[in-house]
Amino acid sequence: MIALILTQARTKLGHFGHRVLTAASTPIFIVLGVIYLLASVVISVANQGTLLSLDALDTIMSRSVGLGIVAMGQTVALVVGSIDLSVAYLISVGAVYSSAIMQNDPNRMVIGVLAVLAIGALVGLANGLVITKLRVNAFVATLGMSFILSGVLNASFQNYSGAVPDQFQTLAYGYIGPVRVPFILLAAVVLGVWILLRYTTLGHHLYAVGGNEEAARLSGIRSHRVIITAHVICSITAVLTGLYLAARIKAGAPWIGPDSHYDLESIAAVVVGGTALSGGRGGVWGTVAGVMILFVLDTSFNSLQVNEFLQNVARGLIIIGAVAAYTYREHRRRR
Amino acid sequence: MTQPATDGPLLLQMSGIGKSFFGVPVLSDVDFELRAGEVHAVLGENGAGKSTLMKILSGAYRPDAGTITFQGRPVTFRHPRDAQLTGISIIYQEFNLLPERTVAQNIFLGREPRRGPIVDRAAMDAATSRLLAQVDPSGTIAPNNLVKQLSVAQQQTVEIAKALSFDSRILIMDEPTAPLSPHEVEALFAQVRLLQKKGMGIVYISHRLREVFEVAGRVTVLKDGRKVATVAVAQTEMTALVRMMVGRALEDYFPPHATQEELGDVLLAVRGGNVTGRLHDIGFEVRAGEILGIGGLAGSGRSGLAEALFGVDPFDSGTIELGGKPVHIRSPRQAVRRSVGFLTEDRKLEGLVLSLSIRNNMLLAMRGMGRLLDSRLPHPVSVRELAASVDLRATSLDQEVRFVSGGNQQKVVLSKWLATRSRVFIFDEPTRGIDVGAKAGIHDLMRSLARKGAAIIMVSSELPELLGMSDRILVMRNGSIAGELPAGAAEDEVMFMATGEKSALSA
């Protein structure tokens, strides 16, 4: 399987330049570059340091990891034409239960991780089943799930509960050679979802169901299974983000997911990256750019000490502007 | 060039096929056969049962009666996929392709060649290239083109390649030339002949008689859900086919046409109307009290004309006069303000808000116009009077409109435009999907509306309705008005004008 990907990648490499220039996500990376350069100029002019250093990049990347992982799952949900609003509380579930189960005991690390992944898979399965079998709109189904998770969490835990062992914190603070472990984690998730969407049959079927469920069904694709699988994947990325946050702050608390607005921010990153809310179009690299745009803005505003409310106004304008630009391009092409 | 009737081996035999929907028979006792290497045309008016027959063959419907034998074996299809895997493919008028995916991904959707969980793109692209080489010899389509980047003709070629990829023995083409330019039609025919040489049997559904004579060996004519005849194309002629298709007595009841005294002044006049790529040089007048019928084949611009008049897809150039004054109609809102009402072809999608009550649907357009219109209404509109004026039958005016019959839904749409005091009414397929008894009611309403001084433009693909209702008929072809016929015209006159076969008839 790996060999096949490699041969395919090699045959493509000759066209690599062409592919990069024509790839659907190229414009958003140009936008990212422009924003990054503009922000760097403004920051150095204002004498607030620089964005153009490895340190600054390291900061931006580190802050991107949590959102980046769950945004990958959200990309899968949006590609299949669904959406997941329950990720924020599911992130809290991942963080809280992992630290509560591990109880600072290195021997309980494996069981903690496995238990949390299982919870994630079950929540995703429940979301998918409610959406496909009970025919509840995805927005409503996952919003409901979000309330359920928040209720369960707040009833069981009031504050930071338990702790993850120091070894587990390697996930957030460790290095392999010169590279931070969290970057490797994020890269693994990005590559995994990229391969899934681009090279596997499941990926092809995710796009097909998102593009036209009826056409997919008439081609013999079991669309319900595809939608359910998408939600399982999305939920697993949410608990992964939860595990990462637990490693970073040593313990989970019920509010860490919703306080960072992982639900809306993950959707924002995905749509800024060019994945259609209606499904069937988009991909991983756009989302990567979307996440980075959000954090480049965040980091620059912070170092310029811009008022937090103004930051939100700017973020809102970027999100709306990006999606309007996609629609405009699409419209013009059709003319 | 007429193809000889082939004597290849029998591929398919359908016998005694019957199908009813809600107790209304749409097909009864239809026989159809297809030989390898044959192009067999199926002709018939709208509602003759062509599509139902083809949907049965392609597995979308299951027949109530009759048997299907494929290559000597009896078959039953539970799902379109069954038929496809057996070797029967259908290309619908609306292609079933994913615009955001590549040609190869579309052709192999659900059957991607793979190694483990990974799609073998190289194999998929290579297989697609091989398929495309057969049907697209000039190589204009690449396996990794996105479908949305292709022209309609190219998309059709992709559908044909997809059929080849299933090793289909039978290909059903539903009005394949409708969206194509003449040049593209030639290319399509070349593809059809190629498939024929491979021994594929092709079912060719079309209104266009000239095409039937060009590509088909045999033709089966359906009328009112029954088979009229199957004849070899070489042994028949156009007039005979047209008679078979339409040769029925006008037995339906229609209200009397307008008398000369009932016709008033010109209410609506269009001159030199163009919509780029869709309509060319449209010019006509309608008088108060008159019902002007618009006929023509699917894709001839009938509905486009209605949409242009109502500002949905407005004229790019040309003038519209209402009551002698030039007006601009660039949006539906402007049309409604100028007292034009549009009863769309698809009531459920475009005419009604199904989840709202009858009352709210009736007032929908009037409320949308707000105060601007209030001044023109001397009295508040009475929903009860509206309901009475269209003879609406419903248990309550607060009933959700989706629960009333098709005929009553059409009456609700009509009330909507009566509430805004419309004077010009555009009816697009006024009785589509309405059962026979209720049709007469709608027809009576249209005539009484005209008698009260309204101008009515009626687009209809049903010839009896077009002839029975219209005081005058405009026939459209390729986006232009091909000609005008008086009230007493015959069905074949309309058909010949619509297909452009008049010369062939007189020759």
Contacts between the chains, C-beta under 8 A, distances in Angstrom:
chain1	res1	chain2	res2	distance
A	1	B	115	6.7
A	1	B	116	4.5
A	1	B	117	6.9
A	1	B	118	5.2
A	4	B	115	5.2
A	4	B	116	7.7
A	4	B	118	5.2
A	4	B	120	6.8
A	5	B	118	6.4
A	7	B	122	7.6
A	8	B	121	5.7
A	8	B	122	6.4
A	11	B	122	6.7
A	195	B	118	7.9
A	199	B	118	5.0
A	199	B	119	5.8
A	199	B	121	7.4
A	200	B	114	7.9
A	200	B	117	4.8
A	200	B	118	5.8
A	200	B	119	6.3
A	201	B	112	4.9
A	201	B	114	5.5
A	201	B	117	6.4
A	201	B	119	5.5
A	202	B	117	6.9
A	203	B	119	7.6
A	204	B	101	7.9
A	204	B	105	6.0
A	204	B	109	7.3
A	204	B	112	5.6
A	204	B	119	6.0
A	205	B	110	7.3
A	207	B	98	7.3
A	207	B	100	7.0
A	207	B	101	6.1
A	207	B	105	7.8
A	208	B	98	5.9
A	208	B	101	7.0
A	208	B	105	7.9
A	208	B	109	5.6
A	208	B	110	7.5
A	211	B	98	4.3
A	211	B	99	7.3
A	211	B	100	5.4
A	211	B	101	6.6
A	212	B	96	7.9
A	212	B	98	5.7
A	215	B	96	4.9
A	215	B	97	7.2
A	215	B	98	6.1
A	215	B	109	7.6
A	216	B	98	8.0
A	216	B	109	7.0
A	216	B	110	7.2
A	218	B	80	5.3
A	218	B	81	6.9
A	218	B	96	6.3
A	219	B	81	7.5
A	219	B	109	4.3
A	219	B	110	3.7
A	219	B	111	7.8
A	220	B	81	4.7
A	220	B	110	4.4
A	220	B	111	7.5
A	221	B	109	7.2
A	221	B	110	4.7
A	280	B	98	6.8
A	280	B	100	5.2
A	280	B	101	8.0
A	281	B	100	4.7
A	333	B	148	7.9
